[in-house]
């Protein structure tokens, strides 16, 4: 039971990260490897804000905003030109950004790990089946679920959601009926970056903040996107759930194969359903 | 004299080989990358030891030549070659990572230039792969934790769960503990090796440790993994049912500020803490802090002692460095009281004989957590472990 909660918590973090990456990829065929960097920046900005204001909740608000703004700046300066170029160029550019981000963080905050205290409201443990479980981890699970529901409603019930779906389905037709797909893209991109920043500040009290934290989670996130099927909300959610479970239970029951398991799952999915589990098209 | 005539003269002087009588010490250490701060601290501390000797022995000046290994084994190998063949160094001091040490081991052995290692704990370096020219001032992984096994058993820990990152040092540290713990009669009820550098959530491992119901968990982690493990163990209230012990690097002064109260109660073995109460350490810390405005860690202590060992050995050879065997044998005769306490090089393995301290992380009156020495296990010496000295 405890392990199930651990798995769920990892799944929710992965979901927050994967959804932005996935929808952007599905919408515009743009691969942003620096997505993990925004997660790290979110965590660091959150750390700085929490330290300056003394309250976690200020950081909780500012971190996603900072990541979204940074995402927009990167988009205007760099990604816009690369959007219609070959994926190889996109990969190289955004891969380079990972290193820029890493050194920038080292320069500003140094090489040592930092930590963000758990907010007072969420301190303490809940007893689940006789075992104490940290309240904050339950909060992560709850937050992930809330974001999932909100995004689902947003995507299915709002005009913007319909525009996004149309853009993912067939960008050309969407444009021809008057949807400004570029605008939609910017909005979705910023939202995705914001969610990455949110994941950063949410993870910070548990996983601590350090240069390179982005790489640790980027690979898992990419696997989630591939497994779930790029562009789909349900795919990202299912992929995150699957990878979170496999990673956690792999470590518990088959520690020797812990690292192989998630790749094996990805390979299996690619063999059987190359388009991902729940593709959009 | 006009500047125009001075400049060429200066250039000429600079181009001349350094005077033959200088004693050159090649610092083969990381000055960039993840371990840059460690390389810097070792060098600073070593320079302090040379300074105390007036930067000279028998009229020969002591010079440090830096070579950046970037913490990469292949770079370390190339830099070692460069230091020996073009800079003609008389000593090498370094490196930090065991992988770097393994990469330069054969070259050092063949070139017969004494290498003093302030860090790099791989057992084989003073075991099966030992060399008469490689002297380890730092520690071997086995030496670091072996005393903890018996000590904890004697204090009532009858069963233990081992948890460490899955790489050479993690496995060696667990092996060293296991050896003495089981020999004393303790039982290992489980062991887990988490993917190195790829584990940030220890939740799954913590639940597993709890399920095994050991008296203690014995761990080793460093960097962000150390911070995450300690904080998450506190989140899960592991300490309520299981004593948290380990190689006390896990709660090194480097990580304690980030770990905070969560670290309190950690019990483990260490070969140095800045607060050690001996005159040599007090003098060293005072000087280091005055010069560099920060507390020296175990890396600084070992760097300082590496410098001291070189100076003391040179005093015995009257500053002569030609006969390498004589230099090494002089090192064997040196007995010093360093910041870490009494130190001696074991001629059988070239590994250091040193005290190991059992330390506990305790919350002080000011609310800050600090390491307190609980017990001292004196003069811990490694077995020969397959080491044969081939001069």
Interface residues (C-beta under 8 A of the other chain):
Chain A: X2 X3 X6 X7 X9 X10 X111 X112 X113 X114 X115 X118 X125 X131 X132 X133 X134 X136 X137 X206 X207 X208 X210 X212 X213 X216 X217 X248 X249 X251 X252 X255 X258 X259
Chain B: X34 X36 X37 X192 X193 X194 X195 X197 X198 X200 X201 X203 X204 X205 X207 X208 X210 X223 X224 X227 X228 X231 X232 X235 X236 X237 X240 X254 X255 X258 X259 X260
